[in-house]
Amino acid sequence: MNAEHPSGAQFEIRHGEQRAVVVEVGAALREYAINGLPALDGFAQDAMADGGRGQPLLPWPNRLADGRYEFGGRTHQLPIDEIGRNNASHGLTRWLNWTLVAHTDARVELRQVLHPRPGYPFTLALTITYALDAHGLTVATHAHNQGKEPLPFGAGQHPYFTVGTPTVDTTRLLVPARSRLELDAERRLPTGRQLPVPGTEFDFTTPRAIGALQLDECYSDLLRDPDGRVRAGLAADDRKLTVWGDQHCKYLQVFTGDTLAPERRRQGVAIEPMSCPPNAYRSGADLVVLEPDAEIELAWGIQPEF
């Protein structure tokens, strides 16, 4: 008997020296390498995604306190999947099987329709496209409200990156942000305060080594280039990669993996592009409300220099 891969079907794409693997379960990005060198601290073909690795976070990223929120005059209760902190976490699509729409040498597109369910009684069609070209990897997420009433929406993704250092301590990190959200220590939820970054230990507006600093921070007030994109990144020796987000990327969650399984800790840096902050379904901060038949497309990508 041929055993099924824990992450379902595997979709490989290539362009020049770049190679990526996208999987059926969660439409996650499992591998991305350049010249045979991994740019992604992903997961093996015979393993399930751990720590959110490479998974799109839809229809909300990060944490939602108690899994409870009010929308359209009604109170909704979502399942609690971060049990120790009593939070609903990272959306509803991470463990669903996505449907293949198209697959060429350098591009793959997957689709998922969220039908009404307890806690999210809306109809939301989602497609994710991964495409390689001479500039790197672009990930585009398209959302379409196919129901008859408005719905709440947010998006993010959870890749961990590496530039070949044994741990993240010697990796140089760039995060172009003026502020970070104050998160409470117990549940890692926003307190409502923004803290200035310049001059603090969390200041990576100029690239520098991470050292022993433990990061699980939501950066805000992002600095953008003239083209409207925000560009963060990692570097070490002669390897460098840039992680960019479009105008919808308003927050970057940066995580050094210190709470993962011991053998996985501080092996890569998660730089998570997000359209809204943690707990947005409750706070309303930068929450997208999609009216019936409304659509939105968000994009982020990776530009390697190996």
C-alpha positions in Angstrom: 0.0 0.0 0.0 1.3 3.5 -0.9 0.9 5.7 2.2 -0.7 9.1 1.8 1.5 12.0 2.6 0.5 13.8 5.8 0.2 17.0 3.8 -1.6 15.4 0.9 -0.7 16.0 -2.7 2.6 17.7 -3.4 2.8 20.4 -6.2 6.4 21.2 -7.3 7.1 24.4 -9.3 10.5 25.5 -10.7 12.1 28.5 -12.4 15.8 28.5 -13.2 17.6 27.5 -9.9 14.5 28.0 -7.8 12.3 25.2 -6.6 9.2 25.3 -4.4 6.7 22.7 -3.1 3.1 23.6 -2.3 0.9 21.0 -0.6 -2.8 20.1 -0.7 -3.4 20.4 3.0 -3.8 24.1 4.0 -2.3 25.2 0.6 0.9 25.5 2.6 4.3 26.3 1.2 6.4 23.3 2.3 9.7 24.0 0.6 11.5 26.8 -1.2 15.1 26.6 -2.3 17.6 28.4 -4.5 20.5 26.6 -6.1 19.7 23.7 -3.7 20.0 25.9 -0.7 16.9 26.2 1.5 15.4 29.6 2.0 12.5 28.2 3.9 12.7 26.3 7.2 9.8 24.1 6.1 8.7 20.6 6.9 9.4 17.1 5.5 7.2 15.3 3.0 6.5 12.6 5.5 5.5 15.0 8.3 2.6 17.3 9.0 3.2 21.0 9.3 4.3 22.0 12.7 4.3 25.4 14.3 2.2 26.8 11.4 5.0 26.3 8.9 4.2 27.8 5.6 0.5 27.8 6.2 -1.9 30.6 5.0 -3.9 32.1 7.8 -7.4 32.6 6.7 -9.9 34.2 7.2 -7.9 35.8 10.0 -4.3 35.6 11.1 -2.9 35.2 14.6 -5.0 35.0 17.8 -8.6 35.7 18.7 -9.4 35.9 22.4 -11.8 33.2 23.6 -12.7 32.5 19.9 -15.6 34.9 20.4 -16.5 38.1 18.5 -19.5 40.2 17.5 -20.3 40.9 13.9 -23.5 42.1 12.2 -25.3 42.4 15.5 -24.6 38.8 16.4 -22.2 37.0 18.7 -20.1 34.2 17.2 -18.1 31.5 18.9 -15.3 29.7 17.1 -13.4 26.6 18.3 -10.5 27.1 20.7 -7.4 25.6 19.2 -4.7 27.3 21.3 -6.0 25.6 24.4 -3.4 26.8 26.9 -4.2 30.4 26.1 -7.9 30.0 25.3 -7.6 31.5 21.9 -8.8 30.6 18.4 -5.7 30.7 16.3 -4.8 31.3 12.7 -8.1 30.9 10.9 -10.1 28.0 9.6 -8.2 26.6 6.5 -4.9 25.3 7.8 -6.0 21.6 7.9 -8.5 21.6 5.0 -7.7 19.9 1.7 -7.5 22.6 -1.0 -8.6 21.8 -4.6 -6.0 22.2 -7.5 -7.1 24.7 -10.1 -4.0 25.0 -12.3 -0.5 23.7 -12.2 2.3 24.6 -14.7 6.1 24.4 -14.4 6.4 27.7 -12.5 2.9 28.3 -11.1 0.3 26.5 -9.0 -3.2 27.7 -8.0 -5.4 26.1 -5.3 -9.0 26.9 -4.2 -11.1 26.5 -1.1 -14.7 27.5 -0.4 -15.6 28.1 3.2 -19.3 27.4 3.6 -21.3 28.6 6.6 -20.4 27.0 9.9 -20.8 27.6 13.6 -18.7 30.7 14.4 -18.3 31.8 10.8 -21.7 31.6 9.1 -20.5 33.1 5.8 -19.6 31.9 2.3 -16.1 32.8 1.3 -14.3 31.6 -1.8 -10.5 31.6 -1.6 -7.7 31.0 -4.1 -4.0 31.1 -3.5 -1.5 31.3 -6.4 2.2 30.6 -6.0 4.3 31.7 -8.9 8.1 31.7 -9.6 9.9 34.1 -11.9 13.2 35.8 -12.3 12.5 38.0 -9.2 11.6 35.1 -6.8 8.3 33.8 -5.4 5.0 35.7 -5.4 2.1 34.5 -3.3 -1.3 36.0 -4.2 -4.4 35.4 -2.1 -7.8 36.2 -3.5 -11.0 36.3 -1.4 -14.6 36.6 -2.7 -17.7 37.0 -0.6 -20.1 34.6 -2.3 -22.8 35.0 0.3 -25.7 37.4 0.8 -24.4 39.3 3.8 -21.1 41.1 4.7 -18.4 39.0 6.3 -15.2 39.8 8.3 -11.9 39.0 6.7 -8.2 39.1 7.4 -5.2 37.3 5.9 -1.7 36.2 6.7 0.9 33.5 6.2 3.3 31.7 8.4 6.6 30.9 6.6 9.9 30.4 8.6 13.0 31.6 6.7 16.6 30.6 6.9 19.8 31.9 5.3 21.9 28.9 6.4 22.9 29.9 10.0 22.9 27.0 12.5 20.5 29.1 14.7 18.9 32.5 14.2 21.3 34.1 16.7 23.8 35.1 14.0 21.2 35.9 11.4 20.9 39.6 10.5 17.3 40.8 10.6 15.7 43.8 9.0 12.2 44.8 10.1 11.2 48.3 8.7 8.8 49.4 11.4 8.4 52.4 13.8 6.2 50.6 16.3 5.2 47.3 17.7 2.0 46.3 19.5 2.2 45.7 23.2 1.1 42.1 23.7 0.2 40.7 27.1 2.6 38.1 28.4 0.0 35.4 29.2 -2.1 35.2 26.0 0.0 37.3 23.5 -3.0 39.5 22.7 -2.8 43.3 22.1 -3.3 45.5 25.1 -4.3 48.5 22.9 -1.0 50.3 23.2 1.6 50.8 20.5 5.2 50.9 21.6 7.9 52.9 19.8 10.7 50.7 18.3 13.6 53.1 17.6 16.4 52.7 20.1 15.0 49.6 21.8 16.1 46.0 21.7 13.3 45.4 19.2 14.7 47.9 16.7 15.7 46.2 13.4 15.2 49.1 11.1 19.0 48.7 10.4 19.9 45.1 9.9 21.7 43.5 12.8 22.2 40.1 14.4 19.3 38.8 16.4 21.6 37.4 19.2 19.8 35.8 22.1 16.7 38.0 21.8 13.4 36.1 21.8 10.9 37.5 19.4 7.2 37.0 19.1 6.3 40.5 18.2 3.7 42.2 16.0 5.4 45.1 14.2 3.2 48.0 13.0 3.5 51.5 11.5 5.6 49.9 8.7 8.0 51.8 6.5 7.3 51.5 2.8 9.4 51.9 -0.3 8.3 54.2 -3.1 6.4 51.4 -4.8 4.2 51.0 -1.7 5.7 47.7 -0.6 7.2 46.9 2.8 10.4 44.9 2.7 11.8 42.9 5.6 14.6 40.4 5.3 17.4 38.2 6.6 21.1 38.0 5.7 24.2 36.0 6.6 27.5 35.9 4.8 26.8 35.9 1.1 23.1 34.9 1.5 20.3 37.3 1.7 16.5 37.2 1.2 13.9 39.9 1.2 10.3 39.3 2.3 7.9 41.9 0.8 4.3 42.7 1.3 1.9 44.8 -0.8 -0.3 47.7 0.5 -2.6 45.3 2.3 0.3 44.1 4.5 -0.1 46.3 7.5 1.6 44.2 10.1 4.6 41.8 10.4 4.6 39.2 13.1 8.2 38.2 13.7 8.8 34.9 15.7 12.1 33.2 16.5 10.4 29.9 17.4 11.4 29.8 21.1 8.2 28.0 22.1 8.4 25.2 19.4 9.5 21.7 20.0 13.1 21.7 21.3 14.6 20.4 18.1 12.8 23.1 16.1 13.5 26.1 18.2 15.4 29.1 16.7 16.1 27.2 13.5 14.4 29.8 11.3 12.7 33.2 11.7 9.0 33.5 10.9 8.2 36.7 9.2 4.5 36.7 8.8 2.8 39.3 6.5 -0.6 40.1 8.0 -3.4 42.4 6.9 -4.7 42.9 10.4 -3.3 42.5 13.9 -4.0 39.8 16.5 -7.6 39.9 17.9 -8.8 42.0 15.0 -12.2 40.3 14.9 -12.8 41.8 18.4 -11.0 45.1 18.1 -11.9 45.8 14.5 -8.4 47.1 13.9 -7.8 47.0 10.1 -10.4 44.3 9.7 -11.7 44.0 6.1 -15.4 43.8 5.8 -16.3 42.2 2.5 -19.8 43.1 1.2 -21.7 40.5 -0.8 -19.9 39.8 -4.1 -17.0 41.9 -3.0 -13.4 40.7 -3.7 -9.9 41.5 -2.5 -6.5 40.3 -3.5 -3.4 40.4 -1.3 0.2 39.6 -2.3 3.5 39.0 -0.6 6.7 37.4 -1.9 10.3 36.4 -1.4 13.3 37.8 -3.3 16.4 35.7 -2.8 20.1 36.6 -3.3 22.0 33.4 -3.0 
